[in-house]
Amino acid sequence: MNKKIKIAVLDDGVNSDLFNTPIINLNIKINEKNLCCINGSELPVKSHGTICAAIINKFLKNDIFFVSLKILDSKTKKGNVNQLV
């Protein structure tokens, strides 16, 4: 039985509408006050997280359960420890 590898990218989000990104099983945004699910198309066109997800997908193909945790602000690329915790 082939189990999927669980991968989480903590970054500025993954836009699943671009490049060769994997299927995003959970797409979560964490800001200073709350947690919410987001649609990948709400993210910047070429976010760092999207590029990283495409690279991961290139090597692992469909053998992954993919989670995007957006903890960095899209413009400033900054976050804080509370968002990470």
Buried (B, 14 or more C-beta within 10 A) or exposed (E): EEEEEEBEBBBBBBBBEBBEBBEBEEBBBBBEEEEEEBEBEEBBEEBBBBBBBBEBBEEBEEEBBBBBBBBBEBEEEEBEEEBEE
